[in-house]
Amino acid sequence: MKHIPVASLADIERIEQTPLQERMEAFTTLDILRSAARRWPERAAIRFLPRGRADDEARTVSYAELLENVYRTANFFNDLGIGGHDVVSYLLPNLPETHYVIWGGQAAGIVNAVNPLLQPRQIADILADAGSKVLVTLGEALSPELWALALAVRKLYPGLEHIVAIGGEDRPQDGILSYESRLGRYDGTRLASGRQIAPEDIAAYFHTGGTTGTPKLAMQTHMGEAYEAWVIAMLAGLNERDEILLGLPLFHVNAVIISGLAAFLAGSGTVLLSPQGFRGPDVLPHFWRVVEKYRATLFSAVPTIYAALLNIDKGGADVSSLRFAICGAAPMPVETFRAFEAQTGIRILEGYGLTEGTCASALNPPDGERRIGSIGIRFPYQDMKTVRIDEQGGRAEDCADEEIGVIAIKGPNVIGGYKQERHNEGLFTEDGWLLTGDLARRDKDGYFWLTGRAKDLIIRGGHNIDPGMIEDCLHAHPAVALAAAVGRPDAYAGEIPVAYVQLKPGVDADEEELTRFARANTPEKGAAPERVHIIAEMPVTAVGKIFKPQLRRMAAEMHFRPLLQAALGRDVDVRARADERYGTVIVIGAGGRDQASDAAMNMKETIAAAMAPYAFRWEMAPRDE
């Protein structure tokens, strides 16, 4: 894979002087795997560590074996009636077979990744919207939980024709087929269907919009995925000597593209860190030893993983092979960023992406200046800007440098829309820019800085939570008139869900009761609010919509006030204010008029230490004694 150094926006513009089609060699995911098997047949494409430990006996899959199993899987699916417009869904942990299903599903038709942490009703809705014919999961012997989930989904979605069980029994009379017992029947050298895949063909449906609420199926093309693989491999300089650690889940685009397809395009090896990825109980305690044993050069993770690794002693492990690590999904607190680099010596590159952009859209340049706290500069051949949105939701005009607006993207990685047409309203501007819903400012050098989200998603440790399901749950309580869920700051997870409610007139309820009710009835455990707060009147806009920015500021004040009082050992005034440049700034009234005094400087040091784990700007304001 040819690495083209990128240090600035000017380098990107020089790259774009050559047409993209002349840069890329493969335009479908199957062609990427074919090329890799031809060039590096014996090279280990996948090493699977059952517990994610350095002393695990790794299960190794070569590039030749990967392609063979992808062909067999595609031909198996084809025999089940999967053609170019048909859909295979999967509920799987991180296994070599998961890769066979992903790429075999795309070779036969369209593959649909599903988060196994969702409830049966949500999964059934996703499969129904996708029109899935086949669901692949683990058999009962390997995972009683996943198997029970798959059976529950089938009851709710009668359109499912087959369940394919990895490590399961073959019961064709019940529509249940054993993956292993049938795979050997199929050709491993070609697509028996003779399908000619076009770059613009749909490759995958990835659901987005949070882990609760109505799922939206982003339609990703072969060209979009191939472009993402090429641009990531090119920018990162991936090659056949790299070893990439995979700890994020293979139902998410980050793992599928960055730690999967981009690695395969470059002939890199991938190391699967247990079926549960970073969630595996042995993975983080043994992480540094795995790096040392496999001479890992790259991994991708969310901020909470970096925070956790700060507490894991390297134990003398040699981690000098790591060239850099990639962080996305949520803003990285600056202090965590600096502490991780200082403690490990590993460079972190922060980036930005979304499912609607196939995976990633911006990255701090590997060969240039990293601006800590920014999400970097745009990718080559993909445009990115900020825009002002008018009251009707249409684009008013482009933002000037340093002006906050909604991020808009356009390029080969941008989806054409959601499969469900009902979700496409307001997704694009009239001239074809996709509106991400994320708020940012762009500086004069082309670096983007996130300042908030126009969308109301709560991001808990990189895990998207739709507040709508929490609100629907609370609205079912007889005492609740209005409910709104937002994220409150958290040092580890970034955000934790909390909710605010306005009670019906003349009805009594207390916060403890409402909190218990929400925790018991919110469909997903991770989405259950930490606390429900009762307020006299819900803040609303001029047109009567609940004004969530004010609630988020209230949650921030409620969190930081006791934190700072404990740190300083005294009462302090804490106020969260809106800021045109930084989104939200925490104002701390804790000192006298002389802000340069020794006492004030000591207070600033104490406050800085307390605020270090958070991705918030703060300022100290005078307070009369």
Sequence and secondary structure as in RCSB ss.txt:
>XXXX:A:sequence
MKHIPVASLADIERIEQTPLQERMEAFTTLDILRSAARRWPERAAIRFLPRGRADDEARTVSYAELLENVYRTAN
FFNDLGIGGHDVVSYLLPNLPETHYVIWGGQAAGIVNAVNPLLQPRQIADILADAGSKVLVTLGEALSPELWALA
LAVRKLYPGLEHIVAIGGEDRPQDGILSYESRLGRYDGTRLASGRQIAPEDIAAYFHTGGTTGTPKLAMQTHMGE
AYEAWVIAMLAGLNERDEILLGLPLFHVNAVIISGLAAFLAGSGTVLLSPQGFRGPDVLPHFWRVVEKYRATLFS
AVPTIYAALLNIDKGGADVSSLRFAICGAAPMPVETFRAFEAQTGIRILEGYGLTEGTCASALNPPDGERRIGSI
GIRFPYQDMKTVRIDEQGGRAEDCADEEIGVIAIKGPNVIGGYKQERHNEGLFTEDGWLLTGDLARRDKDGYFWL
TGRAKDLIIRGGHNIDPGMIEDCLHAHPAVALAAAVGRPDAYAGEIPVAYVQLKPGVDADEEELTRFARANTPEK
GAAPERVHIIAEMPVTAVGKIFKPQLRRMAAEMHFRPLLQAALGRDVDVRARADERYGTVIVIGAGGRDQASDAA
MNMKETIAAAMAPYAFRWEMAPRDE
>XXXX:A:secstr
       SHHHHHHHTTS HHHH S  SHHHHHHHHHHH TTSEEEEEESSS TTS  EEEEHHHHHHHHHHHHH
HHHHTT  TT EEEEE  S HHHHHHHHHHHHHSEEEE  TTS HHHHHHHHHHHTEEEEEEE TTT HHHHHHH
HHHHHH TT  EEEEET   BGGGTEEEHHHHHTTS SSS TT     TTSEEEEEEES SSSS EEEEEEHHHH
HHHHHHHHHHHT  TT EEEE S TTSHIIIIIIIIHHHHHT EEEEE TTGGGSTTTTTTHHHHHHHHT  EEE
E HHHHHHHTTS  TT   TT  EEEE SS   HHHHHHHHHHH   EEEEE  GGGSS  EE  TTS   TTS 
BEE TT EEEEEEE TTSSEEEE  TT  EEEEEESTTS S BSSGGG TTTB TTS EEEEEEEEE TTS EEE
EEESS  EEETTEEE HHHHHHHHHTSTTEEEEEEEEEEETTTEEEEEEEEEE TT    HHHHHHHHHHHSSSG
GGS S EEE SS  B TTS B HHHHHHHHHHHHHHHHHHHHHTS  EEEEEEETTTEEEEEEEEE S TTSHHH
HHHHHHHHHHHTTS  EEEEEE   
